[in-house]
Amino acid sequence: MYFNDHHPAHFHAIYGEFNAKIGINDYAMLDGYLPPKAFSLVVEWAGLHKNELVANWDRMIKKLPFSPISPLE
């Protein structure tokens, strides 16, 4: 996520030279591109951390620092 981002609620995923915006509510790729395997891993991670993603989006709106979210193991 980036401070001062815009709705809909989303996060950014970067994989090598690829970059995509992923919706927090439905994990849809809103913009950009990720290879299918990378996108699948991002969706798996987002599903495990949806509450944390929502909380960080709320923190961003309130101009508070983000809380770290663990990587996919």
N, C-alpha and C positions, 0 to 999 in steps of 0.2 A: 504494500500500500504506500501511497505517497500522500503527504499532508496536502490539504486543500484540493483533494480529488473530488470528483463529482458523482452524482447518482447515475445509474443504479449502483448499489453496494457491490464492490468488486475488489480483486487483488490482482497484482501483476505477477506473472510467472515467466522466468527467463531460463532458457535451455540453450546453451551454446549461442549461436547467432539468432535464435528464435526468441520471440517475445509475444506474450498474449495477455489480454485482460480476461479474467474469469469471473463470472457472476457468483457472488457468495450464496445467493438463495437457491439457484438451480444448477450451478457449475457449468453454465453455458459459456462457450468461448465468444466473448463480446467483440473482440477485435484481435487482430494479429493471427499468429499461427504457431502451433507446436506439433511436432511429429506425433502420430497416434500413440505410440508407447509412452512418450513423455507426458502427453495429455492425460492418459489413463492413470499414470502415477500421481499427477497433480490432483486429479479428481479424487483418487483414493485418499491422499493426504488431506484435502479440503473436507472430505466427509468425516474424517477423524477429528478435525479441529474446527468444525463449523462454529461452535459456540465461541471459541477464541477469536475467530475471524470476525464474527458479529460484534464481539466486545471491542476489538481493535477498531472496527469501523466507527462504533459509537465514540471511542476515545478520540479518533481523528476529528470527528465533528466538534467535539468539545475542546479541541486543540491540546489534548493531553498526549504524552508520549505513548508509543505503542508498547505492548507487552510482548516479549519474545514468544514464538511458537516453535515447538520442537519439530525437527525434520522427520521425514518418513524413515522408519528404521527397517 
